[in-house]
Amino acid sequence: MTGMSINEMLGQSGLLTLLGMCVVFGFIIILIACMKLLQVIVHAFKLDREKPEQTNGTGAAPVSNNDGAVVAAIAAAIKTKEGK
């Protein structure tokens, strides 16, 4: 019989386990390095700054079209409720 002994199989499985762990650990290191590089690039081009919102002159937050529709729906619901 030309099979592997238990010691040889355990040695090979241990080596394969270590190799797999090194591959995963290496990938995590590369991923962290890419994220750090992306952080540096975003910071260099000042893409991490929020643009100041324009106000409507009263100092309140601007009202968009969707917010106006919500306000109108709430006002209609209140008027309907008061009418009953």
trRosetta pair geometry for C-beta under 8 A, 3 or more apart (Angstrom, degrees):
i j d omega theta_ij theta_ji phi_ij phi_ji
4 8 4.2 -125 -173 90 101 127
4 9 5.0 124 114 -56 125 86
4 12 7.4 -32 -173 3 159 139
5 8 4.8 96 53 7 75 103
5 9 7.1 -143 95 -3 39 88
6 9 5.8 -57 -147 39 31 110
6 10 6.2 30 156 -17 66 108
7 10 5.8 -54 -144 38 29 110
7 11 6.2 32 155 -20 63 107
8 11 5.7 -55 -148 37 29 113
8 12 6.3 26 156 -16 65 107
9 12 5.8 -56 -145 39 30 108
9 13 6.2 27 157 -16 66 108
10 13 5.8 -55 -141 40 30 108
10 14 6.2 32 157 -20 64 107
11 14 5.8 -56 -148 36 28 112
11 15 6.4 27 154 -18 63 106
12 15 5.7 -53 -147 37 32 112
12 16 6.3 32 154 -18 65 107
13 16 5.6 -52 -145 38 33 112
13 17 6.3 39 153 -23 64 104
14 17 5.6 -52 -148 33 31 114
14 18 6.5 30 155 -16 64 104
15 18 5.8 -55 -149 38 31 110
15 19 6.3 33 152 -20 65 107
16 19 5.6 -52 -146 36 32 114
16 20 6.4 34 155 -19 64 105
17 20 5.8 -55 -150 36 29 111
17 21 6.4 27 154 -17 64 107
18 21 5.7 -55 -146 38 32 110
18 22 6.3 34 154 -21 65 105
19 22 5.7 -54 -149 35 30 112
19 23 6.5 33 152 -21 64 104
20 23 5.7 -52 -149 32 33 112
20 24 6.5 28 155 -14 65 105
21 24 5.8 -55 -148 39 33 109
21 25 6.0 32 154 -18 67 110
22 25 5.7 -55 -140 41 30 111
22 26 6.0 34 157 -22 65 107
23 26 5.8 -54 -147 36 27 112
23 27 6.5 29 154 -20 62 105
24 27 5.7 -53 -150 34 31 112
24 28 6.5 32 152 -19 64 104
25 28 5.7 -52 -150 34 33 112
25 29 6.5 34 151 -19 64 104
26 29 5.7 -54 -150 35 33 112
26 30 6.4 32 153 -17 66 104
27 30 5.7 -54 -148 37 33 111
27 31 6.2 36 152 -21 66 106
28 31 5.5 -53 -146 36 32 114
28 32 6.4 32 155 -18 65 104
29 32 5.8 -53 -147 36 31 110
29 33 6.4 32 153 -19 64 107
30 33 5.6 -55 -148 37 32 113
30 34 6.4 33 153 -20 65 105
31 34 5.8 -53 -148 34 31 111
31 35 6.5 30 153 -18 64 105
32 35 5.7 -55 -149 36 33 111
32 36 6.4 33 153 -18 66 105
33 36 5.8 -54 -148 37 32 111
33 37 6.3 33 153 -19 65 106
34 37 5.6 -53 -147 37 32 113
34 38 6.3 34 153 -20 65 105
35 38 5.6 -51 -146 37 32 113
35 39 6.4 38 151 -23 63 103
36 39 5.5 -50 -150 32 33 115
36 40 6.6 33 151 -19 64 102
37 40 5.7 -53 -151 34 34 111
37 41 6.4 32 152 -18 66 106
38 41 5.7 -53 -145 38 33 111
38 42 6.2 32 157 -18 67 107
39 42 6.0 -55 -144 38 28 108
39 43 6.2 24 157 -15 63 111
40 43 5.9 -59 -145 41 27 109
40 44 6.1 30 155 -24 65 109
41 44 5.7 -54 -144 34 29 112
41 45 6.5 8 163 -1 64 108
42 45 6.4 -67 -146 48 26 96
42 47 4.7 -91 -157 62 75 109
42 48 5.2 83 142 -46 106 99
43 46 7.4 25 -176 -81 34 38
43 47 7.9 -81 -57 40 20 75
43 48 5.8 -11 -92 7 60 132
46 49 5.3 -7 176 1 87 120
53 61 6.9 9 114 -144 149 76
53 62 6.0 -139 164 5 112 113
54 62 6.0 49 85 -60 71 139
55 58 6.9 -132 159 52 111 54
55 59 5.9 12 175 -116 156 18
55 60 6.5 135 -158 63 105 40
55 61 7.0 -86 -117 -117 84 20
55 62 6.1 -148 -125 -57 34 81
56 60 6.4 -22 41 65 104 89
56 62 5.6 131 -40 -113 92 67
56 63 6.8 0 -42 11 145 87
63 67 4.7 -133 -158 92 73 128
63 68 5.6 92 153 -61 113 84
63 71 7.4 -18 -152 -13 130 143
64 67 4.9 98 49 8 70 103
64 68 7.1 -127 98 -6 38 89
65 68 5.7 -54 -152 33 32 114
65 69 6.7 32 151 -19 64 103
66 69 5.7 -52 -152 33 36 112
66 70 6.6 36 150 -19 66 103
67 70 5.6 -53 -150 35 36 112
67 71 6.3 37 152 -19 67 105
68 71 5.6 -52 -145 37 32 111
68 72 6.3 33 154 -19 65 105
69 72 5.7 -52 -147 37 31 112
69 73 6.4 32 153 -20 64 105
70 73 5.7 -54 -148 35 31 111
70 74 6.4 30 154 -17 65 105
71 74 5.8 -55 -148 37 31 110
71 75 6.3 31 154 -19 65 107
72 75 5.7 -54 -145 38 31 111
72 76 6.3 31 155 -19 64 106
73 76 5.8 -53 -147 37 30 111
73 77 6.4 31 154 -19 64 106
74 77 5.7 -55 -148 36 31 111
74 78 6.4 31 154 -19 65 105
75 78 5.8 -53 -147 36 31 111
75 79 6.3 31 154 -19 65 107
76 79 5.7 -54 -145 38 31 111
76 80 6.2 32 155 -19 65 107
77 80 5.7 -54 -147 37 30 112
77 81 6.2 32 154 -20 64 107
78 81 5.7 -56 -147 37 30 112
78 82 6.2 27 156 -17 66 107
79 82 5.9 -55 -145 38 30 108
79 83 6.3 34 154 -26 63 108
80 83 5.7 -55 -148 31 29 115
80 84 7.1 29 157 -24 61 102
81 84 6.4 -57 -159 24 31 108
